[in-house]
Amino acid sequence: MDKIIYFVIAAIVLAVIVMMLITAKRNRDLKREGVETDAVVTRIWENTTTDPDTMKTTTDYVYYVTYRTDEGETVEAKLASGKSVETYKDREFWYGDLREGSPVRIIYLPSKPKYVLRVKDGM
């Protein structure tokens, strides 16, 4: 039984490492080969949960933007996820200034147009 637990833990750790490497490569590719353009927030998915132990409520947000590539294709892509203002205020993942219809400057990868990042001031 202990071997199974160790195997499961090792598999989870390996999966997390792989996801981190994939995300790092995507972000590196975006910074090297990305094309900057204007986009519009088209929808915001919101999920509110309450921790039963602490009774603290947290809201997760997923932002979707629509933009037009240099080739004229219209693309809707997932911009970012973030927590409620209490959790992530003034941090990289907090996009609390965005609402549906908000204009936003993004960078996208032409070879994979669903890969987008918000262009931050000074980027």
Phi and psi in degrees as GROMACS dihedral restraints (atoms count N, CA, C in turn):
[ dihedral_restraints ]
;  ai    aj    ak    al  type     phi  dphi    fc
    3     4     5     6     1   -63.0    20    10
    4     5     6     7     1   -36.7    20    10
    6     7     8     9     1   -63.7    20    10
    7     8     9    10     1   -37.0    20    10
    9    10    11    12     1   -65.4    20    10
   10    11    12    13     1   -43.2    20    10
   12    13    14    15     1   -62.4    20    10
   13    14    15    16     1   -44.8    20    10
   15    16    17    18     1   -63.3    20    10
   16    17    18    19     1   -39.2    20    10
   18    19    20    21     1   -63.5    20    10
   19    20    21    22     1   -44.7    20    10
   21    22    23    24     1   -62.8    20    10
   22    23    24    25     1   -44.2    20    10
   24    25    26    27     1   -62.5    20    10
   25    26    27    28     1   -44.3    20    10
   27    28    29    30     1   -62.8    20    10
   28    29    30    31     1   -39.7    20    10
   30    31    32    33     1   -65.0    20    10
   31    32    33    34     1   -40.8    20    10
   33    34    35    36     1   -65.2    20    10
   34    35    36    37     1   -45.5    20    10
   36    37    38    39     1   -60.7    20    10
   37    38    39    40     1   -44.3    20    10
   39    40    41    42     1   -61.3    20    10
   40    41    42    43     1   -43.1    20    10
   42    43    44    45     1   -61.8    20    10
   43    44    45    46     1   -42.0    20    10
   45    46    47    48     1   -63.9    20    10
   46    47    48    49     1   -43.6    20    10
   48    49    50    51     1   -62.2    20    10
   49    50    51    52     1   -43.9    20    10
   51    52    53    54     1   -61.3    20    10
   52    53    54    55     1   -45.0    20    10
   54    55    56    57     1   -62.3    20    10
   55    56    57    58     1   -39.4    20    10
   57    58    59    60     1   -64.0    20    10
   58    59    60    61     1   -41.2    20    10
   60    61    62    63     1   -66.7    20    10
   61    62    63    64     1   -40.7    20    10
   63    64    65    66     1   -62.8    20    10
   64    65    66    67     1   -44.8    20    10
   66    67    68    69     1   -63.8    20    10
   67    68    69    70     1   -43.2    20    10
   69    70    71    72     1   -62.7    20    10
   70    71    72    73     1   -42.0    20    10
   72    73    74    75     1   -64.7    20    10
   73    74    75    76     1   -43.7    20    10
   75    76    77    78     1   -59.4    20    10
   76    77    78    79     1   -46.6    20    10
   78    79    80    81     1   -65.7    20    10
   79    80    81    82     1   -37.6    20    10
   81    82    83    84     1   -65.1    20    10
   82    83    84    85     1   -43.5    20    10
   84    85    86    87     1   -62.1    20    10
   85    86    87    88     1   -41.4    20    10
   87    88    89    90     1   -61.8    20    10
   88    89    90    91     1   -41.7    20    10
   90    91    92    93     1   -70.3    20    10
   91    92    93    94     1   -31.7    20    10
   93    94    95    96     1   -82.3    20    10
   94    95    96    97     1   -46.0    20    10
   96    97    98    99     1  -115.3    20    10
   97    98    99   100     1     1.6    20    10
   99   100   101   102     1   -69.3    20    10
  100   101   102   103     1   153.2    20    10
  102   103   104   105     1  -113.4    20    10
  103   104   105   106     1   129.1    20    10
  105   106   107   108     1   -86.5    20    10
  106   107   108   109     1   138.8    20    10
  108   109   110   111     1  -158.3    20    10
  109   110   111   112     1   172.1    20    10
  111   112   113   114     1   -91.8    20    10
  112   113   114   115     1   145.7    20    10
  114   115   116   117     1  -138.2    20    10
  115   116   117   118     1   172.1    20    10
  117   118   119   120     1  -130.4    20    10
  118   119   120   121     1   135.7    20    10
  120   121   122   123     1   -70.5    20    10
  121   122   123   124     1   119.1    20    10
  123   124   125   126     1  -100.4    20    10
  124   125   126   127     1   -27.2    20    10
  126   127   128   129     1  -161.5    20    10
  127   128   129   130     1   155.9    20    10
  129   130   131   132     1  -130.9    20    10
  130   131   132   133     1   120.1    20    10
  132   133   134   135     1   -90.9    20    10
  133   134   135   136     1   133.2    20    10
  135   136   137   138     1  -128.7    20    10
  136   137   138   139     1   134.6    20    10
  138   139   140   141     1  -136.1    20    10
  139   140   141   142     1   117.9    20    10
  141   142   143   144     1  -105.3    20    10
  142   143   144   145     1   131.4    20    10
  144   145   146   147     1  -129.9    20    10
  145   146   147   148     1   155.2    20    10
  147   148   149   150     1  -123.3    20    10
  148   149   150   151     1   127.6    20    10
  150   151   152   153     1   -71.8    20    10
  151   152   153   154     1   120.3    20    10
  153   154   155   156     1   -66.7    20    10
  154   155   156   157     1   -24.0    20    10
  156   157   158   159     1   -78.8    20    10
  157   158   159   160     1   -45.5    20    10
  159   160   161   162     1  -100.2    20    10
  160   161   162   163     1   -13.5    20    10
  162   163   164   165     1    61.7    20    10
  163   164   165   166     1    21.1    20    10
  165   166   167   168     1   -84.5    20    10
  166   167   168   169     1   130.3    20    10
  168   169   170   171     1   -95.2    20    10
  169   170   171   172     1   133.5    20    10
  171   172   173   174     1  -128.0    20    10
  172   173   174   175     1   138.3    20    10
  174   175   176   177     1  -114.9    20    10
  175   176   177   178     1   125.4    20    10
  177   178   179   180     1   -96.6    20    10
  178   179   180   181     1   140.3    20    10
  180   181   182   183     1  -124.0    20    10
  181   182   183   184     1   142.6    20    10
  183   184   185   186     1  -126.1    20    10
  184   185   186   187     1   124.1    20    10
  186   187   188   189     1  -102.5    20    10
  187   188   189   190     1   134.5    20    10
  189   190   191   192     1  -116.9    20    10
  190   191   192   193     1   136.4    20    10
  192   193   194   195     1  -122.2    20    10
  193   194   195   196     1   154.1    20    10
  195   196   197   198     1  -119.1    20    10
  196   197   198   199     1   137.4    20    10
  198   199   200   201     1  -149.3    20    10
  199   200   201   202     1   168.9    20    10
  201   202   203   204     1  -112.9    20    10
  202   203   204   205     1   129.1    20    10
  204   205   206   207     1   -74.1    20    10
  205   206   207   208     1   170.6    20    10
  207   208   209   210     1   -62.0    20    10
  208   209   210   211     1   -24.0    20    10
  210   211   212   213     1   -85.5    20    10
  211   212   213   214     1    -1.6    20    10
  213   214   215   216     1    92.3    20    10
  214   215   216   217     1     2.0    20    10
  216   217   218   219     1   -77.5    20    10
  217   218   219   220     1   135.2    20    10
  219   220   221   222     1   -90.6    20    10
  220   221   222   223     1   129.0    20    10
  222   223   224   225     1  -128.2    20    10
  223   224   225   226     1   135.4    20    10
  225   226   227   228     1  -106.7    20    10
  226   227   228   229     1   129.1    20    10
  228   229   230   231     1  -137.7    20    10
  229   230   231   232     1   153.6    20    10
  231   232   233   234     1   -77.0    20    10
  232   233   234   235     1   121.4    20    10
  234   235   236   237     1   -83.4    20    10
  235   236   237   238     1   -56.2    20    10
  237   238   239   240     1  -168.4    20    10
  238   239   240   241     1   166.2    20    10
  240   241   242   243     1  -120.0    20    10
  241   242   243   244     1   153.9    20    10
  243   244   245   246     1  -159.5    20    10
  244   245   246   247     1   166.8    20    10
  246   247   248   249     1   -99.5    20    10
  247   248   249   250     1  -179.4    20    10
  249   250   251   252     1   -64.4    20    10
  250   251   252   253     1   164.3    20    10
  252   253   254   255     1   -58.5    20    10
  253   254   255   256     1   -31.2    20    10
  255   256   257   258     1   -66.1    20    10
  256   257   258   259     1   -29.3    20    10
  258   259   260   261     1   -88.5    20    10
  259   260   261   262     1   -44.5    20    10
  261   262   263   264     1  -121.6    20    10
  262   263   264   265     1    15.7    20    10
  264   265   266   267     1   -55.3    20    10
  265   266   267   268     1   134.8    20    10
  267   268   269   270     1    66.3    20    10
  268   269   270   271     1    22.7    20    10
  270   271   272   273     1  -115.7    20    10
  271   272   273   274     1   168.2    20    10
  273   274   275   276     1   -55.8    20    10
  274   275   276   277     1   -38.3    20    10
  276   277   278   279     1   -85.5    20    10
  277   278   279   280     1    -5.7    20    10
  279   280   281   282     1   -85.2    20    10
  280   281   282   283     1   117.2    20    10
  282   283   284   285     1  -119.3    20    10
  283   284   285   286     1    40.9    20    10
  285   286   287   288     1   -63.1    20    10
  286   287   288   289     1   -13.8    20    10
  288   289   290   291     1   -81.4    20    10
  289   290   291   292     1    -5.7    20    10
  291   292   293   294     1   -95.2    20    10
  292   293   294   295     1   137.9    20    10
  294   295   296   297     1  -131.9    20    10
  295   296   297   298     1   166.1    20    10
  297   298   299   300     1   -58.6    20    10
  298   299   300   301     1   131.1    20    10
  300   301   302   303     1    92.7    20    10
  301   302   303   304     1    -8.6    20    10
  303   304   305   306     1   -68.1    20    10
  304   305   306   307     1   134.4    20    10
  306   307   308   309     1   -75.7    20    10
  307   308   309   310     1   146.8    20    10
  309   310   311   312     1  -149.6    20    10
  310   311   312   313     1   141.6    20    10
  312   313   314   315     1   -90.1    20    10
  313   314   315   316     1   129.2    20    10
  315   316   317   318     1  -128.6    20    10
  316   317   318   319     1   170.3    20    10
  318   319   320   321     1  -126.9    20    10
  319   320   321   322     1   134.3    20    10
  321   322   323   324     1  -127.3    20    10
  322   323   324   325     1   158.8    20    10
  324   325   326   327     1   -97.0    20    10
  325   326   327   328     1   114.6    20    10
  327   328   329   330     1   -55.2    20    10
  328   329   330   331     1   -35.2    20    10
  330   331   332   333     1   -75.4    20    10
  331   332   333   334     1   -20.4    20    10
  333   334   335   336     1  -142.3    20    10
  334   335   336   337     1    81.1    20    10
  336   337   338   339     1   -64.5    20    10
  337   338   339   340     1   -11.1    20    10
  339   340   341   342     1   -80.1    20    10
  340   341   342   343     1   -11.1    20    10
  342   343   344   345     1   -85.6    20    10
  343   344   345   346     1   108.7    20    10
  345   346   347   348     1  -135.0    20    10
  346   347   348   349     1   151.6    20    10
  348   349   350   351     1  -133.6    20    10
  349   350   351   352     1   147.0    20    10
  351   352   353   354     1   -74.3    20    10
  352   353   354   355     1   135.3    20    10
  354   355   356   357     1   -80.5    20    10
  355   356   357   358     1   122.6    20    10
  357   358   359   360     1   -94.2    20    10
  358   359   360   361     1   158.9    20    10
  360   361   362   363     1   -57.6    20    10
  361   362   363   364     1   131.4    20    10
  363   364   365   366     1    82.0    20    10
  364   365   366   367     1     8.1    20    10
